[in-house]
Amino acid sequence: MTLSRRLNSLYFRVNSISFYDEERNAVCLIEQIESHTNMPEISRFFGIIIRMFYDEHNPPHFHAEFQGKSSVFDFQGNILKGSLGSRTAVKLVREWIDLHTDDLLADWELASSNKEIKPIEPLN
């Protein structure tokens, strides 16, 4: 994998960070820091952003974001983690999955092989 592809596929997730605050003479803890900004975007529709990460674990899945909330979906439309906070957004994502299951599987294979993933048509 080239350095540029590795940087483009960078996904930063931290559950917590602790640091020493000299002024307070105490260890401080910051929790729930998460950023998807460097995860490759494969589609965007109706305010929903679909991303897929390189070197991700099985089962095949993607990340969906909507209005600051995120969920992980498998390719059958099941939510594995998180919440989009909108039943309508979930229905739209599931409709998109039904139309693009083959494309999602192809992108998963590309990502698993450290190859560049391809954009997938949005839901119209």
C-alpha positions in Angstrom: 0.0 0.0 0.0 1.4 3.4 -0.9 1.8 6.0 1.7 -0.8 8.3 0.1 -3.4 5.5 0.1 -2.6 4.7 3.7 -3.0 8.4 4.6 -6.2 8.6 2.6 -7.6 5.6 4.3 -6.6 6.7 7.8 -9.4 6.2 10.4 -8.9 7.7 13.8 -10.9 6.3 16.7 -10.0 6.9 20.4 -12.3 5.7 23.2 -10.5 7.7 25.8 -7.3 9.8 26.3 -5.8 10.6 29.6 -3.3 13.3 30.3 -1.6 15.0 33.2 -2.7 18.6 34.0 0.1 20.3 35.9 -2.1 23.2 37.1 -4.6 20.8 38.7 -1.9 18.3 39.7 -4.3 15.6 38.4 -4.8 13.1 35.6 -7.7 14.2 33.3 -9.7 11.9 31.1 -11.3 12.7 27.8 -13.7 10.1 26.5 -15.7 9.3 23.4 -13.5 11.0 20.8 -14.2 9.8 17.3 -13.5 11.1 13.8 -14.5 9.6 10.5 -13.2 12.5 8.4 -10.4 10.5 6.8 -12.4 7.4 6.1 -13.1 7.1 2.3 -16.6 8.3 1.3 -18.3 6.0 -1.1 -21.7 7.7 -1.4 -23.8 10.7 -0.2 -27.5 11.2 -0.5 -30.2 13.1 1.4 -27.7 14.3 4.0 -26.5 10.7 4.6 -22.8 10.0 4.2 -21.6 6.4 3.5 -18.0 5.5 4.3 -15.9 2.3 4.1 -12.6 1.8 5.8 -9.6 -0.1 4.5 -8.3 -3.0 6.5 -11.6 -3.3 8.4 -12.7 -6.4 10.2 -15.4 -8.9 9.2 -18.3 -9.1 8.7 -18.5 -6.8 5.7 -20.0 -3.5 6.7 -19.9 0.3 6.1 -20.4 3.4 8.3 -23.3 5.7 7.7 -23.5 9.3 9.2 -26.5 11.5 9.5 -26.8 14.8 11.4 -23.8 14.1 13.6 -24.9 10.5 14.4 -23.4 7.3 13.0 -24.2 3.7 12.6 -22.5 0.6 11.2 -24.6 -1.5 8.8 -23.9 -4.9 7.4 -24.8 -5.5 3.7 -28.2 -7.0 4.7 -29.3 -3.7 6.3 -28.8 -4.8 9.9 -27.4 -2.1 12.3 -24.4 -3.5 14.0 -23.5 -0.5 16.1 -24.8 3.0 16.8 -27.9 5.0 15.8 -28.6 7.4 13.0 -31.3 9.0 15.2 -33.8 8.9 12.4 -36.0 6.0 11.2 -36.4 7.7 7.8 -32.6 7.8 7.4 -32.3 4.1 8.3 -35.0 3.3 5.7 -33.2 5.3 3.1 -29.9 3.5 3.9 -31.6 0.1 3.7 -33.2 1.0 0.3 -29.8 2.1 -0.9 -28.2 -1.2 0.3 -30.9 -3.2 -1.6 -30.0 -1.4 -4.8 -26.2 -1.6 -4.4 -25.4 -4.9 -2.5 -23.1 -6.1 -5.4 -21.3 -2.7 -5.5 -20.8 -2.8 -1.7 -19.3 -6.4 -1.9 -17.0 -5.3 -4.8 -15.8 -2.3 -2.7 -15.3 -4.5 0.3 -13.1 -6.8 -1.7 -11.1 -3.9 -3.1 -10.7 -2.4 0.4 -9.7 -5.9 1.8 -7.0 -6.0 -0.9 -5.8 -2.5 -0.1 -7.0 -1.2 -3.5 -8.8 2.0 -4.1 -12.6 1.7 -3.5 -15.0 3.0 -6.1 -17.8 5.5 -5.5 -21.3 4.1 -5.5 -24.3 5.9 -7.0 -26.4 7.7 -4.5 -30.1 7.0 -3.8 -32.2 9.3 -6.1 
